[in-house]
Amino acid sequence: MLAQILNDYPEDVRIVYRHFPLISIHDKAMLAAQAANAAGEQGKFWEMHDLLFARQAEWSNLTVEGFQTWLEEVANELDLDSDQFMTDLVAAENAQQVQASYDQNSQIGLPGTPFLLFNKLPIQVTLSYDSIASVVEAFLLEKRQYQACPPMVIDPEKQYTATIQTEKGDIEVELFADQAPLAVNSFAFLAQEGWFDGVTFHRVLPGFVAQAGDPSGSGMGGPGYEFDNEVSPDLKFEAAGLLAMANSGANTNGSQFFITFGPTPDLDGNYTIFGRVTSGMEVAESLTARNPAQGGNLPAGDKILGITIEER
């Protein structure tokens, strides 16, 4: 899985391994980490690392002394210089390095292994290719983000429509520029910038909503700026086909939006409604269902080919 990530992001990803020997659970965890390091001195860190995991049943119940004897035997199997390996195994510098790694990870508060940190940040995700790739894409998104909200590119006194072109067909939307000028302006600006091109509907929950607008596909990405909610008492989540801004709390709107599949009154007052579907609701309802909260390998989301804005 990680090898595939490296292959797919050769210029963007570097994987750094750190030991986290669970010494409170495994009495030989520290020594096992030192064994991988000792083998690494002869260029075979991963060979020893993988062997220790694959054959844990052989050594987990051994005494510490018995484990050391076993390690000498497998060092020979790996064609290591066993004398040098045994010297490096118990070297003070090796033990100190493993202890320092354990101390650092304990201070960070890692709950166990395996655990991934992204740019030194502990982000808990499902250990699947799709989940890890989404987080990588979210970090890479920083290169495309904006420093501030966009200038006004619309006239709130005029009427606007949007055509969301998807792999499944087109969705025509009437935009409410007069009632939600900030949302419509941001949506129009990003559409003109090509922000939505190739972006997937990453969250599609039949009977509830279809959500898109995050180029990383992780649900964590945005344009780099945020703007306030625009809640109109005249607009309620009382029907299918309403276009609204997704957010992570009041006044945190960015680029993510959703289309409702039915009445969702629980959303009233918390999300900006800035349009409604006038044609192509059957396209929206045909979007591939996927729930990122379930984790695992999800089906690919349907792509937005582009969004065009028309002023009337």
JOTA-V123544 format. One record per pair of residues at least 12 apart in sequence whose ideal C-beta (glycine too) atoms are under 10 Angstrom apart, sorted by the first residue. I is the first residue (numbers start at 0). J is the second residue. D is the distance in whole Angstrom. If there is no record, write none. Layout:
<<I	J	D> <I	J	D>>
This chain:
<<0	126	7> <0	127	7> <0	128	5> <0	129	10> <0	130	10> <0	131	7> <0	132	10> <1	14	6> <1	16	10> <1	113	10> <1	115	9> <1	126	9> <1	128	9> <1	131	8> <2	14	9> <3	128	6> <3	131	9> <3	132	9> <4	128	7> <4	131	6> <4	132	6> <4	134	10> <4	135	7> <7	128	9> <7	132	7> <7	135	9> <8	131	10> <8	132	8> <8	135	6> <8	136	9> <8	139	8> <11	135	7> <11	136	9> <11	138	8> <11	139	6> <11	142	10> <12	117	10> <12	131	9> <12	132	10> <12	135	6> <12	138	9> <12	139	9> <14	115	9> <15	116	9> <15	119	10> <16	35	9> <16	39	10> <16	44	8> <16	45	9> <16	48	8> <16	100	10> <17	32	10> <17	97	10> <17	99	10> <17	100	5> <17	101	9> <17	103	8> <17	104	7> <17	107	10> <17	109	9> <17	114	9> <17	116	8> <18	31	9> <18	32	4> <18	33	9> <18	35	8> <18	36	8> <18	48	10> <18	96	8> <18	97	5> <18	98	9> <18	99	9> <18	100	4> <18	101	7> <18	103	10> <18	104	8> <18	112	9> <19	32	8> <19	97	10> <19	100	7> <19	101	6> <19	103	9> <19	104	4> <19	105	8> <19	107	10> <19	109	6> <19	111	8> <19	112	5> <19	113	9> <19	114	7> <20	32	5> <20	33	9> <20	97	6> <20	98	9> <20	100	8> <20	101	6> <20	104	9> <20	112	9> <21	101	9> <21	111	7> <21	112	7> <22	97	10> <22	98	9> <22	101	7> <22	105	10> <24	111	9> <25	55	9> <25	59	7> <26	59	9> <26	61	10> <26	62	9> <26	63	7> <26	66	9> <27	51	10> <27	55	10> <27	58	7> <27	59	7> <27	60	10> <27	61	7> <27	62	9> <27	63	6> <27	65	9> <27	66	5> <27	67	9> <27	69	10> <27	70	10> <28	59	10> <28	97	9> <28	101	9> <28	112	10> <29	63	10> <29	94	7> <29	97	6> <29	98	7> <29	101	7> <30	58	10> <30	63	7> <30	66	6> <30	67	7> <30	70	8> <30	88	8> <30	89	9> <30	93	10> <30	94	9> <30	97	9> <31	47	9> <31	48	9> <31	51	5> <31	52	9> <31	55	9> <31	58	8> <31	59	10> <31	66	8> <31	70	9> <31	97	9> <32	48	9> <32	51	9> <32	93	9> <32	94	9> <32	96	9> <32	97	4> <32	98	9> <32	100	8> <32	101	8> <33	70	9> <33	87	8> <33	88	6> <33	89	7> <33	90	8> <33	93	5> <33	94	6> <33	96	8> <33	97	5> <33	98	10> <34	47	6> <34	48	9> <34	50	9> <34	51	7> <34	58	10> <34	66	9> <34	67	9> <34	69	10> <34	70	5> <34	73	9> <34	74	8> <34	84	8> <34	85	10> <34	87	9> <34	88	6> <34	93	9> <34	97	10> <35	47	5> <35	48	4> <35	49	9> <35	50	9> <35	51	7> <35	52	10> <35	88	10> <35	93	10> <35	97	9> <36	48	10> <36	87	7> <36	88	8> <36	90	9> <36	92	9> <36	93	5> <36	94	9> <36	96	7> <36	97	7> <36	100	10> <37	70	8> <37	74	8> <37	79	8> <37	83	8> <37	84	5> <37	85	8> <37	86	8> <37	87	4> <37	88	4> <37	89	9> <37	90	8> <37	93	6> <38	50	9> <38	51	9> <38	70	9> <38	73	9> <38	74	7> <38	77	7> <38	79	6> <38	84	7> <38	87	8> <38	88	9> <39	87	9> <39	93	10> <40	79	9> <40	80	9> <40	83	7> <40	84	8> <40	86	9> <40	87	5> <40	88	10> <40	90	9> <40	93	9> <41	74	9> <41	77	9> <41	78	9> <41	79	5> <41	80	6> <41	83	7> <41	84	7> <41	87	8> <42	79	9> <43	74	9> <43	77	6> <43	78	8> <43	79	6> <43	84	9> <46	73	10> <46	76	10> <46	77	5> <46	78	9> <46	79	9> <47	70	9> <47	73	8> <47	74	8> <47	77	6> <47	79	8> <47	84	9> <50	70	10> <50	73	6> <50	74	10> <50	76	8> <50	77	7> <51	70	9> <51	73	8> <54	69	9> <54	73	8> <57	69	7> <57	73	9> <58	70	8> <58	73	9> <67	85	8> <67	88	7> <67	89	8> <68	85	10> <70	84	8> <70	85	8> <70	88	7> <71	84	7> <71	85	6> <71	88	9> <74	88	9> <104	116	9> <104	121	10> <107	119	9> <107	120	10> <107	121	6> <108	121	7> <109	121	7> <109	123	10> <110	123	8> <113	126	7> <114	126	9> <115	130	10> <115	131	7> <115	134	8> <117	131	9> <117	134	6> <117	135	8> <117	137	9> <117	138	6> <118	134	10> <118	138	6> <120	134	10> <120	138	9> <122	134	6> <122	137	9> <122	138	10> <122	217	10> <122	219	9> <124	217	9> <124	219	10> <124	291	10> <124	294	8> <125	291	9> <125	292	10> <125	293	9> <125	294	4> <125	295	6> <125	296	9> <125	297	10> <126	294	9> <126	295	10> <127	294	7> <127	295	6> <127	296	6> <127	297	9> <128	296	7> <129	216	8> <129	217	10> <129	289	10> <129	291	9> <129	294	9> <129	295	8> <129	296	6> <129	297	6> <129	298	10> <129	299	9> <130	217	8> <130	291	8> <130	294	7> <130	295	8> <130	296	9> <130	297	9> <131	217	10> <132	215	9> <132	216	8> <132	217	9> <133	201	8> <133	213	9> <133	215	6> <133	216	5> <133	217	4> <133	218	8> <133	219	8> <133	220	9> <133	291	8> <133	297	10> <134	215	8> <134	217	6> <134	219	8> <134	220	10> <135	215	8> <135	217	9> <136	213	9> <136	214	7> <136	215	4> <136	216	6> <136	217	6> <136	219	9> <136	220	7> <137	213	8> <137	214	9> <137	215	4> <137	216	8> <137	217	5> <137	218	9> <137	219	5> <137	220	5> <137	221	9> <138	215	8> <138	217	10> <138	219	9> <138	220	9> <139	214	9> <139	215	7> <139	220	9> <140	213	8> <140	214	6> <140	215	5> <140	216	10> <140	217	9> <140	219	9> <140	220	5> <140	221	8> <140	222	9> <140	223	8> <140	254	10> <141	215	10> <141	220	9> <141	223	8> <143	192	9> <143	193	10> <143	194	8> <143	214	7> <143	215	10> <143	220	9> <143	222	8> <143	223	8> <144	194	10> <144	214	10> <144	220	9> <144	221	8> <144	222	6> <144	223	3> <144	224	8> <144	253	9> <144	254	10> <145	185	10> <145	188	9> <145	189	9> <145	192	9> <145	194	9> <145	221	10> <145	222	5> <145	223	5> <145	224	5> <145	253	10> <145	254	10> <146	223	7> <146	224	7> <147	223	8> <147	224	6> <148	181	8> <148	184	8> <148	185	7> <148	188	9> <148	222	9> <148	223	10> <148	224	5> <148	225	8> <148	226	5> <148	227	10> <148	252	10> <148	253	10> <149	181	10> <149	184	7> <149	185	6> <149	187	9> <149	188	4> <149	189	8> <149	191	9> <149	192	8> <149	222	8> <149	224	8> <149	226	9> <150	184	8> <150	188	8> <151	180	8> <151	181	9> <151	184	6> <151	187	10> <151	188	9> <152	183	10> <152	184	6> <152	185	9> <152	187	6> <152	188	5> <152	190	10> <152	191	7> <152	192	10> <152	308	9> <152	310	10> <153	174	8> <153	176	6> <153	180	7> <153	181	10> <153	183	6> <153	184	5> <153	185	10> <153	186	9> <153	187	5> <153	188	8> <153	308	8> <153	310	8> <154	176	7> <154	177	10> <154	180	9> <154	184	10> <154	310	8> <155	175	10> <155	176	5> <155	177	5> <155	178	9> <155	179	9> <155	180	4> <155	181	10> <155	183	8> <155	184	8> <156	176	8> <156	177	7> <156	180	10> <157	176	7> <157	177	9> <157	310	6> <157	311	7> <158	173	8> <158	174	8> <158	175	9> <158	176	7> <158	177	9> <158	309	9> <158	310	7> <158	311	4> <159	172	9> <159	173	8> <159	174	4> <159	175	9> <159	176	5> <159	177	10> <159	183	6> <159	184	10> <159	186	9> <159	187	7> <159	274	9> <159	308	6> <159	309	7> <159	310	6> <159	311	7> <160	172	6> <160	173	6> <160	174	6> <160	274	9> <160	277	8> <160	278	10> <160	307	9> <160	308	8> <160	309	5> <160	310	9> <160	311	7> <161	173	8> <161	174	6> <161	183	9> <161	186	7> <161	187	8> <161	190	7> <161	195	10> <161	242	8> <161	273	10> <161	274	7> <161	276	10> <161	306	6> <161	307	7> <161	308	5> <161	309	8> <162	190	10> <162	278	9> <162	279	9> <162	305	8> <162	306	7> <162	307	5> <162	308	8> <162	309	7> <163	190	9> <163	195	8> <163	200	10> <163	211	8> <163	242	9> <163	256	9> <163	258	9> <163	276	9> <163	279	8> <163	282	9> <163	283	9> <163	303	6> <163	304	9> <163	305	8> <163	306	5> <163	307	9> <164	195	10> <164	196	9> <164	279	10> <164	282	10> <164	302	9> <164	303	7> <164	304	4> <164	305	5> <164	306	7> <164	307	7> <165	199	10> <165	200	8> <165	209	10> <165	211	9> <165	279	9> <165	282	6> <165	283	8> <165	285	9> <165	286	7> <165	301	6> <165	302	7> <165	303	6> <165	304	6> <165	305	9> <165	306	10> <166	199	9> <166	200	10> <166	282	10> <166	285	10> <166	286	9> <166	287	9> <166	299	10> <166	300	10> <166	301	5> <166	302	5> <166	303	8> <166	304	7> <167	200	9> <167	279	9> <167	281	9> <167	282	5> <167	283	8> <167	284	10> <167	285	5> <167	286	6> <167	287	8> <167	301	6> <167	302	9> <168	278	10> <168	279	6> <168	281	8> <168	282	4> <168	283	9> <168	285	8> <168	301	10> <169	278	8> <169	279	5> <169	282	7> <169	304	9> <169	307	10> <170	209	9> <170	240	9> <170	242	9> <170	258	7> <170	276	6> <170	277	9> <170	278	7> <170	279	4> <170	280	8> <170	281	9> <170	282	5> <170	283	6> <170	286	9> <170	303	9> <170	306	9> <171	276	7> <171	277	5> <171	278	4> <171	279	5> <171	280	9> <171	282	9> <171	309	10> <172	186	9> <172	240	9> <172	241	10> <172	242	5> <172	256	10> <172	258	8> <172	273	9> <172	274	5> <172	275	7> <172	276	6> <172	277	7> <172	278	9> <172	279	8> <172	283	10> <172	306	9> <172	308	10> <173	240	10> <173	242	9> <173	273	10> <173	274	6> <173	275	6> <173	276	8> <173	277	5> <173	278	10> <173	311	10> <174	186	7> <174	187	8> <174	242	8> <174	273	6> <174	274	4> <174	275	9> <174	308	8> <174	309	10> <174	310	10> <175	229	9> <175	231	8> <175	233	9> <175	234	7> <175	241	10> <175	242	9> <175	271	9> <175	272	7> <175	273	5> <175	274	6> <175	275	8> <176	273	8> <176	274	9> <176	310	9> <177	231	9> <178	229	7> <178	230	10> <178	231	5> <178	232	10> <178	233	7> <178	234	6> <178	271	9> <178	272	8> <178	273	7> <178	274	10> <179	228	9> <179	229	4> <179	230	9> <179	231	7> <179	234	8> <179	242	10> <179	243	9> <179	244	8> <179	252	10> <179	271	5> <179	272	7> <179	273	4> <179	274	8> <180	229	7> <180	273	9> <181	226	5> <181	227	7> <181	228	9> <181	229	6> <181	244	9> <181	252	8> <181	271	8> <181	273	9> <182	226	7> <182	227	9> <182	228	9> <182	229	6> <182	242	9> <182	243	8> <182	244	5> <182	252	6> <182	256	8> <182	270	10> <182	271	5> <182	272	9> <182	273	4> <182	274	8> <183	229	9> <183	242	10> <183	271	10> <183	273	5> <183	274	7> <183	308	9> <184	226	9> <184	273	10> <185	222	8> <185	224	8> <185	225	10> <185	226	6> <185	244	8> <185	252	7> <185	253	8> <185	254	7> <185	256	10> <185	273	9> <186	212	9> <186	242	9> <186	244	8> <186	252	10> <186	254	8> <186	256	7> <186	273	7> <186	274	8> <186	306	8> <186	308	8> <187	306	9> <187	307	10> <187	308	5> <187	309	10> <187	310	9> <188	222	9> <188	254	10> <188	308	9> <189	212	8> <189	222	6> <189	253	9> <189	254	6> <189	256	10> <189	306	8> <189	308	10> <190	254	10> <190	303	10> <190	305	8> <190	306	4> <190	307	7> <190	308	5> <191	306	9> <191	307	9> <191	308	7> <192	222	9> <193	305	7> <193	306	9> <194	212	8> <194	213	10> <194	214	7> <194	222	7> <194	254	6> <194	303	10> <194	306	9> <195	211	7> <195	212	7> <195	213	10> <195	214	8> <195	254	8> <195	256	9> <195	302	10> <195	303	5> <195	304	9> <195	305	7> <195	306	5> <196	214	9> <196	302	9> <196	303	7> <196	304	7> <196	305	5> <196	306	8> <197	214	7> <197	216	10> <197	302	6> <197	303	7> <197	304	8> <197	305	9> <198	211	6> <198	212	7> <198	213	7> <198	214	5> <198	215	9> <198	216	8> <198	220	9> <198	254	9> <198	255	10> <198	300	9> <198	302	7> <198	303	5> <198	304	10> <198	305	10> <198	306	9> <199	211	7> <199	212	10> <199	213	8> <199	214	9> <199	215	10> <199	216	5> <199	286	9> <199	287	9> <199	289	9> <199	299	7> <199	300	3> <199	301	6> <199	302	5> <199	303	7> <200	212	9> <200	216	9> <200	257	9> <200	258	9> <200	283	9> <200	286	5> <200	287	7> <200	288	10> <200	289	8> <200	300	5> <200	301	5> <200	302	8> <200	303	7> <201	213	6> <201	214	10> <201	215	9> <201	216	5> <201	217	7> <201	218	6> <201	220	9> <201	255	9> <201	289	7> <201	290	10> <201	291	6> <201	297	9> <201	300	5> <201	301	10> <202	216	10> <202	218	6> <202	245	9> <202	255	9> <202	257	8> <202	288	10> <202	289	7> <202	290	7> <202	291	6> <202	292	8> <202	297	10> <202	300	8> <203	257	9> <203	258	10> <203	260	9> <203	283	9> <203	284	10> <203	285	10> <203	286	5> <203	287	6> <203	288	5> <203	289	5> <203	290	8> <203	291	10> <203	298	10> <203	300	7> <203	301	8> <204	257	9> <204	260	8> <204	288	7> <204	289	9> <204	290	6> <204	292	9> <205	260	7> <205	261	10> <205	284	8> <205	286	9> <205	288	5> <205	290	10> <206	239	10> <206	259	10> <206	260	5> <206	261	6> <206	263	9> <206	284	10> <206	288	10> <207	257	9> <207	259	7> <207	260	6> <207	261	8> <207	263	7> <207	266	10> <207	290	10> <208	236	10> <208	239	10> <208	241	9> <208	243	8> <208	245	8> <208	256	10> <208	257	4> <208	258	6> <208	259	6> <208	260	6> <208	261	9> <208	263	7> <208	266	9> <208	270	10> <208	283	10> <209	256	9> <209	257	6> <209	258	5> <209	259	8> <209	260	7> <209	282	10> <209	283	6> <209	284	8> <209	285	10> <209	286	5> <209	287	10> <209	288	9> <209	289	10> <209	300	10> <209	301	9> <210	243	10> <210	245	6> <210	255	6> <210	256	7> <210	257	4> <210	258	8> <210	286	10> <210	291	10> <210	300	10> <211	245	9> <211	254	9> <211	255	7> <211	256	7> <211	257	8> <211	258	9> <211	286	9> <211	300	8> <211	301	9> <211	302	9> <211	303	6> <211	306	10> <212	244	9> <212	245	7> <212	253	8> <212	254	4> <212	255	4> <212	256	5> <212	257	8> <212	303	9> <212	306	10> <213	245	9> <213	253	9> <213	254	7> <213	255	5> <213	256	10> <214	254	8> <216	291	9> <216	297	10> <216	299	9> <216	300	7> <216	302	10> <217	291	8> <218	245	9> <218	247	10> <218	255	8> <218	291	6> <218	292	9> <219	247	9> <219	255	10> <219	291	10> <220	253	8> <220	254	8> <220	255	8> <221	245	10> <221	246	10> <221	247	9> <221	251	8> <221	252	9> <221	253	3> <221	254	5> <221	255	7> <222	252	10> <222	253	5> <222	254	4> <222	255	9> <223	253	8> <223	254	9> <224	252	9> <224	253	7> <224	254	9> <225	246	8> <225	247	9> <225	248	10> <225	250	7> <225	251	5> <225	252	6> <225	253	6> <226	244	9> <226	246	10> <226	250	7> <226	251	9> <226	252	5> <226	253	8> <226	271	9> <227	249	8> <227	250	4> <227	251	9> <227	252	7> <227	271	9> <228	244	8> <228	246	7> <228	248	10> <228	249	6> <228	250	6> <228	251	9> <228	252	7> <228	268	9> <228	269	8> <228	270	7> <228	271	5> <229	244	8> <229	250	10> <229	252	8> <229	270	10> <229	271	5> <229	272	9> <229	273	7> <230	249	10> <230	267	8> <230	268	6> <230	269	8> <230	270	8> <230	271	7> <230	272	8> <231	271	9> <231	272	7> <231	273	10> <232	267	10> <232	268	9> <233	272	9> <234	267	9> <234	270	10> <234	271	9> <234	272	4> <234	273	9> <234	274	10> <234	275	9> <235	262	9> <235	263	10> <235	264	7> <235	266	9> <235	267	5> <235	268	9> <235	272	8> <236	259	6> <236	261	9> <236	262	6> <236	263	4> <236	264	6> <236	265	8> <236	266	5> <236	267	5> <236	268	9> <236	269	9> <236	270	8> <236	272	7> <237	259	9> <237	261	10> <237	262	5> <237	263	9> <237	264	7> <237	267	8> <238	259	7> <238	261	8> <238	262	6> <238	263	9> <238	275	8> <238	276	10> <239	258	8> <239	259	6> <239	260	5> <239	261	5> <239	262	8> <239	263	9> <239	275	9> <239	276	8> <239	280	7> <239	283	9> <239	284	8> <240	258	7> <240	259	7> <240	260	8> <240	261	9> <240	274	9> <240	275	5> <240	276	4> <240	277	8> <240	278	10> <240	279	9> <240	280	5> <240	283	7> <240	284	10> <241	257	9> <241	258	7> <241	259	5> <241	260	10> <241	261	10> <241	262	9> <241	263	8> <241	266	9> <241	270	9> <241	272	5> <241	273	9> <241	274	8> <241	275	5> <241	276	8> <242	256	6> <242	257	8> <242	258	6> <242	259	8> <242	271	10> <242	272	7> <242	273	6> <242	274	4> <242	275	6> <242	276	7> <242	283	10> <243	256	7> <243	257	6> <243	258	8> <243	259	7> <243	263	9> <243	266	7> <243	269	10> <243	270	5> <243	271	6> <243	272	5> <243	273	7> <243	274	8> <243	275	10> <244	256	6> <244	257	8> <244	270	6> <244	271	4> <244	272	8> <244	273	7> <245	257	5> <245	270	7> <245	271	10> <246	269	8> <246	270	7> <246	271	8> <248	269	9> <249	268	10> <249	269	7> <249	270	10> <250	271	10> <252	270	9> <252	271	6> <252	273	9> <256	270	10> <256	271	9> <256	273	8> <256	274	9> <257	270	8> <258	274	9> <258	275	9> <258	276	6> <258	279	10> <258	280	8> <258	282	10> <258	283	5> <258	284	9> <258	286	9> <259	272	9> <259	275	9> <259	276	9> <259	283	9> <260	280	9> <260	283	7> <260	284	7> <260	286	10> <282	301	9> <283	301	10> <285	301	8> <286	300	8> <286	301	5> <287	299	7> <287	300	6> <287	301	5> <288	300	10> <289	301	9>>
